[in-house]
């Protein structure tokens, strides 16, 4: 299970930090990522991070957002700075989980981020 936190309402130019923790035991996590979905739009990848720490960002957030993870806590973070109204969306955590020889994909429940004055 993935549990997210940290969403909310923020003014343009402000910052928020999202967190997502995977609960349970007996697994390892490969890649983790954040996606977002704005009203009337498709879900899009915001940022991803491998177990080794390699990162990838959507062009629209490069230089403003930073993804990081704490492998010991099975937690991924998304630091969002210089937020814009167009960043308003529901943000979803994603994890590619390994259990023995099997891989599973998990999604968080989503957390609302609203950027508005």
N, C-alpha and C positions, 0 to 999 in steps of 0.2 A: 504494500500500500504506500502511495506517495501522498504526503501531507504538505500542503503549501501554506505559506503565510507571507504577510508583508504588503499586500495590495492596499489601495486606498485612493483618496482624493488629494491631488497635489496641484499647485499652481504651475503654469509654464515656467520653465527654467529651474524647477525644483528637482529633488532627488527622492528616490525610493529604493529600498533593497528587498528583493524577494528571496525567500528561502523555501527549499523543498527537501524533505527528509524521507528516505525510504525506511520503512519499518519492517521488522521480521528478522529471520536468521537463515543461515545455510545457503546464502547466495553471494555472488559478487556482481558488481555493476560495471558494465563496459561504458558505453557513451551515455551522457546525460545531456539534456537540452531544455531550452525554453522555446515554446511556440506562443503565438498570440492570434486571436481572432477578433476582429472588429465587426460591428454590426453590418450585415450584408456583404461581408467579405469572406474569402477562404482563409482557413488557418494557415499561417506562415511561420517558417522557422526564424527565430530571432537570433539565437546563439546556441552553439553546442560545444561540448568539451569531452575529450576522450579520458580514459582512465589514466593515461600518462600526462594529461594536462594540455594537450594540443587543443586550440580553440578555433572556432569559425564564427563569423558574424554576418548578419544581413547587412547590405550596404547602407541601409537606412539608419542603422544604429552604431555603425563603426565610429569609434572615437568618443561615444557617449555612454555606451553600456559595456560592462565587464562581467563575464561569466567566470566563476571559480567553483571549486569543489573541495570538500574535506572528506577524503576517502574513509578516514577512521570513523566519521559520523554518518557516512552514507548521505551526505547533504550537498546540494548544489545551490549556489547563490547567483543572483543577478542584480548587480549594482547598476542602477539606472540614473544617470545624471543628465542635466540639461534637457529635461523632459519637454516634449512638444505636444500640443493637442492631438496630433496624428498618432501619438503613441497610445492613445486611449483604446483599450481592448481588454478582453479577458485573456490572461496569461496562464498557460498550461505548462506544467513540468512533465518531462518525458524521461524515462529510463529504460535502457536496454540491459536486461538482467540475465545473468548466467546462473543456472541451477544445474550442477553436474554437466551433462552433455547438451542440455537444452537451453534455448534462449527464449525469453519472454519480453514483451513490450508492455510497459505500464504507463498510464497517464494519471496526472493529478486531477483534482476536481475543478481546478481553475480558480483564479483570484482576479478580481476586477481592479484594473488600474484606470483611473480617470484623471486626465490632465485638463484642467479648466480654471479660468479665473473667476 
